[in-house]
């Protein structure tokens, strides 16, 4: 492996990260630990890029760990207490200083992110002991890889999952409700927003293989019935009205799906102040019979 490639891997695995690639805990050094702890240790070691020698990976993890326990864990814990401490005290009676300690303890001791300790309710006394039963954000990809090991056609399944158009067809065959695709625009193809808006007065456009809500657009008919208005939506944050060439530029890099713009249920709509979609994210597994491992209601901030 060339030096330049190693530097690129180090950049992705160290410079751009806030957390180590898994939980790092003193419990790994103790014998007789529960199976949950052993699984987290395995997930951490699986986070190593195949190009990195194990000693170099451990050195990078040490640097990430030091940066986390010396700065980011404190910073994120304090920000969470500052924003949510008063509400949590009103709901549970837990004082902000106690909440800060209950976030720092698993954060520094095991590299559990404070925002997930909060989301999972692990700061509550009766739930703290269940922390090792959860998969945290820095372990998600390796957890899915571990659970998929040995399954037939894993590579094919991953390609389908990364293709939103094909995935919708597969899930639709199993009776799972999917947003209909009214148009599929091939990459680098000329498009006319005026013709698209005839399909629906409000449309949502997204890349066929995109992620993290990047390069998403809303096309809406204006009140004066002139050219449709195009709005860029990036990671649930709306920017100003975008010109047509912004969408054209994005379409140079991927196929685009055009779908009706969904609206939230009236009882949930007030939770999303700018109308962004509130979604339910469910992770399922099918070892013998389908079961849900994780479900969360995602409300855009």
C-alpha atoms as one frame of an Amber mdcrd trajectory, in Angstrom:
protein
   0.000   0.000   0.000   1.442   3.368  -1.030   2.097   6.185   1.400  -0.569
   8.374  -0.214  -3.215   5.673   0.252  -2.216   5.200   3.879  -2.516   8.953
   4.432  -6.004   8.941   2.885  -7.071   6.099   5.195  -5.580   7.882   8.214
  -7.443  11.043   7.195 -10.781   9.191   7.069 -10.174   7.162  10.218  -8.582
   9.859  12.387  -8.764  13.445  11.161 -12.468  13.429  10.246 -13.675  11.434
  13.257 -14.801  12.517  16.705 -15.206   9.027  18.163 -13.156   5.829  18.094
 -14.499   3.066  15.837 -16.295   1.365  18.707 -16.625   1.334  22.460 -13.266
   1.360  24.228 -13.581   0.155  27.793 -11.526  -1.093  30.701 -13.972  -3.994
  30.881 -12.246  -5.581  27.883  -9.267  -6.313  30.136 -11.287  -8.197  32.746
 -12.083 -11.942  32.536 -15.585 -13.347  32.746 -17.346 -10.425  31.065 -20.920
 -10.821  29.724 -21.482 -11.721  26.086 -22.628  -8.156  25.318 -19.209  -6.793
  26.304 -17.435  -9.369  24.137 -19.602  -8.402  21.157 -18.707  -4.720  21.552
 -15.008  -5.636  21.713 -15.390  -7.594  18.480 -17.202  -4.686  16.829 -14.405
  -2.315  17.836 -11.731  -4.535  16.294 -13.836  -4.988  13.160 -13.748  -1.220
  12.642 -10.165  -1.462  11.384  -9.701  -0.632   7.725  -8.276  -3.741   5.999
  -5.351  -1.675   4.710  -4.229  -0.662   8.192  -1.887  -2.928  10.163  -3.288
  -3.725  13.593  -0.533  -1.817  15.515  -1.198   1.327  13.449  -4.950   0.947
  13.964  -4.498   0.663  17.728  -2.291   3.763  17.702  -4.933   5.733  15.795
  -7.614   4.503  18.189  -5.496   5.649  21.119  -5.273   9.133  19.602  -9.014
   9.198  18.968  -9.676   8.005  22.505  -7.435  10.705  24.017  -9.106  13.416
  21.954 -12.537  12.089  22.934 -11.975  11.827  26.695 -10.034  15.096  26.905
 -12.325  17.287  24.830 -15.267  16.070  22.737 -16.975  14.017  25.436 -16.915
  16.966  27.844 -18.033  19.393  25.136 -20.947  17.265  23.922 -22.070  16.392
  27.455 -22.083  20.029  28.530 -23.973  21.135  25.416 -26.604  18.446  25.974
 -27.076  19.473  29.615 -27.278  23.127  28.606 -30.004  22.442  26.038 -31.996
  19.703  27.785 -31.046  19.871  31.467 -34.015  21.974  32.563 -36.514  19.771
  30.730 -34.985  16.577  32.122 -35.054  18.006  35.636 -38.719  18.869  35.219
 -39.550  15.397  33.872 -37.357  13.231  36.113 -36.094  15.414  38.951 -32.470
  14.771  37.924 -30.408  17.895  38.589 -28.200  19.179  35.738 -24.969  18.404
  37.606 -26.138  14.834  38.223 -27.143  14.518  34.569 -23.713  15.778  33.513
 -22.035  13.069  35.579 -24.327  10.367  34.203 -23.374  11.411  30.668 -19.651
  11.718  31.358 -19.373   8.409  33.197 -20.266   6.129  30.224 -18.806   8.655
  27.791 -15.335   8.696  29.318 -15.413   5.165  30.696 -16.684   3.402  27.568
 -16.828   6.019  24.717 -20.632   5.971  24.657 -21.776   9.178  22.907 -23.702
  11.498  25.274 -26.490  12.205  22.777 -27.187   8.475  22.454 -27.012   7.939
  26.204 -29.689  10.628  26.325 -31.780   9.255  23.434 -31.743   5.713  24.839
 -32.582   7.009  28.323 -29.428   5.434  29.782 -28.992   8.332  32.190 -31.948
   6.970  34.165 -30.898   4.781  37.124 -33.074   1.830  36.096 -31.696   1.780
  32.531 -27.982   2.451  33.037 -27.239  -1.252  33.491 -28.669  -2.042  30.031
 -26.227   0.225  28.157 -24.171  -2.661  26.777 -27.265  -4.074  25.076 -27.361
  -1.136  22.638 -25.469  -0.553  19.388 -24.037   2.956  19.274 -23.587   5.170
  16.267 -19.865   4.477  15.752 -20.600   0.728  15.668 -23.576   0.679  13.315
 -21.818  -0.264  10.076 -19.673  -2.976  11.670 -22.715  -4.355  13.511 -24.589
  -4.798  10.234 -21.489  -6.366   8.659 -21.152  -8.798  11.551 -24.819  -9.810
  11.444 -24.636 -10.288   7.652 -21.545 -12.508   7.729 -22.243 -15.846   6.087
 -25.580 -14.850   4.591 -26.080 -15.734   0.916 -25.871 -12.974  -1.696 -24.686
 -10.393   0.837 -22.941  -8.319  -1.842 -26.085  -8.321  -3.998 -28.224  -7.288
  -1.035 -25.885  -4.409  -0.218 -26.076  -3.145  -3.788 -29.868  -3.233  -3.658
 -29.926  -1.383  -0.321 -27.725   1.356  -1.785 -30.028   1.700  -4.804 -33.179
   3.511  -3.656 -35.066   2.718  -6.861 -34.419  -1.036  -6.762 -34.929  -1.173
  -2.987 -38.381   0.388  -3.306 -39.368  -2.270  -5.846 -38.124  -5.106  -3.618
 -39.841  -3.781  -0.492 -43.025  -3.058  -2.414 -43.231  -6.717  -3.450 -43.258
  -7.634   0.241 -46.190  -5.332   0.951 -44.190  -2.549   2.605 -45.666   0.880
   1.726 -43.233   2.933  -0.346 -43.356   6.451  -1.747 -44.175   6.122  -5.458
 -41.551   7.231  -7.961 -43.241   9.283 -10.654 -40.093   9.776 -12.736 -36.552
   8.419 -12.935 -34.176  10.899 -14.562 -30.980   9.281 -15.875 -27.674  10.874
 -14.993 -26.538  13.811 -17.156 -29.949  14.031 -18.857 -31.572  17.347 -19.641
 -34.677  18.003 -17.568 -37.481  20.504 -17.588 -38.917  21.466 -14.161 -42.054
  22.775 -15.858 -42.860  19.333 -17.232 -42.114  17.682 -13.890 -44.466  19.947
 -11.983 -47.354  18.664 -14.122 -46.983  15.346 -12.280 -47.727  16.972  -8.908
 -47.774  20.554  -7.578 -45.067  19.668  -5.042 -42.261  17.220  -5.859 -39.279
  15.827  -3.995 -36.113  14.975  -5.952 -33.301  12.875  -4.523 -30.253  11.005
  -5.867 -30.743   7.334  -6.608 -27.683   6.378  -4.548 -27.490   9.318  -2.134
 -27.232   9.327   1.645 -27.293  11.702   4.615 -29.970  13.841   2.917 -27.461
  15.391   0.524 -28.446  16.884  -2.842 -32.175  16.731  -2.195 -34.488  19.239
  -3.865 -38.101  20.354  -3.659 -39.876  21.584  -6.791 -43.064  23.566  -6.173
 -45.529  25.389  -8.369 -45.493  29.106  -7.605 -48.648  31.117  -6.962 -48.182
  33.138 -10.125 -47.938  29.875 -12.133 -44.622  30.947 -13.648 -41.474  28.838
 -13.543 -41.487  26.338 -10.640 -39.534  27.244  -7.518 -36.619  24.938  -6.652
 -35.454  24.637  -3.056 -32.327  22.749  -1.978 -32.725  20.556   1.099 -29.447
  19.438   2.625 -29.471  17.224   5.713 -32.883  18.520   6.838 -31.719  22.148
   6.521 -33.398  24.228   3.851 -31.327  26.761   2.027 -32.571  29.662  -0.072
 -34.392  29.019  -3.343 -31.898  27.362  -5.683 -31.538  28.155  -9.381 -32.212
  25.434 -11.900 -28.508  24.925 -12.593 -27.985  23.735  -8.979 -30.267  20.780
  -9.632 -28.750  20.244 -13.074 -25.279  20.097 -11.522 -26.399  17.477  -9.011
 -27.968  15.432 -11.797 -24.595  15.185 -13.521 -23.382  12.828 -10.804 -26.286
  10.406 -10.293 -29.714   9.319 -11.484 -32.502  11.222  -9.746 -35.807   9.968
  -8.370 -38.807  12.291  -8.542 -41.527  11.612  -5.988 -44.579  13.427  -4.588
 -43.583  15.584  -1.626 -44.985  13.935   1.490 -46.738  15.848   4.253 -46.719
  14.941   7.922 -49.708  13.562   9.793 -51.741  16.434  11.318 -50.995  15.241
  14.863 -47.225  15.232  14.177 -47.011  18.238  11.856 -46.569  20.842  14.663
 -43.358  19.070  15.740 -41.677  19.932  12.425 -41.643  23.709  12.234 -40.615
  23.941   8.558 -42.536  20.966   7.195 -39.610  18.551   6.852 -40.743  14.933
   6.888 -40.958  13.117  10.220 -39.945   9.507   9.678 -39.860   6.203  11.515
 -36.534   4.382  11.154 -36.775   0.645  11.828 -33.942  -1.903  11.720 -35.226
  -5.437  11.279 -33.617  -8.853  11.168 -34.910 -12.108   9.785 -32.993 -15.025
  11.376 -36.032 -17.311  11.651 -38.988 -14.951  11.804 -38.841 -11.171  11.288
 -38.063  -9.131  14.381 -37.307  -5.484  15.032 -33.982  -4.603  16.638 -34.445
  -0.856  16.681 -37.151   1.703  16.018 -37.057   5.458  16.477 -39.216   8.412
  15.486 -36.932  10.921  13.765 -38.072  14.539  14.068 -35.947  17.091  12.148
 -34.404  19.677  14.431
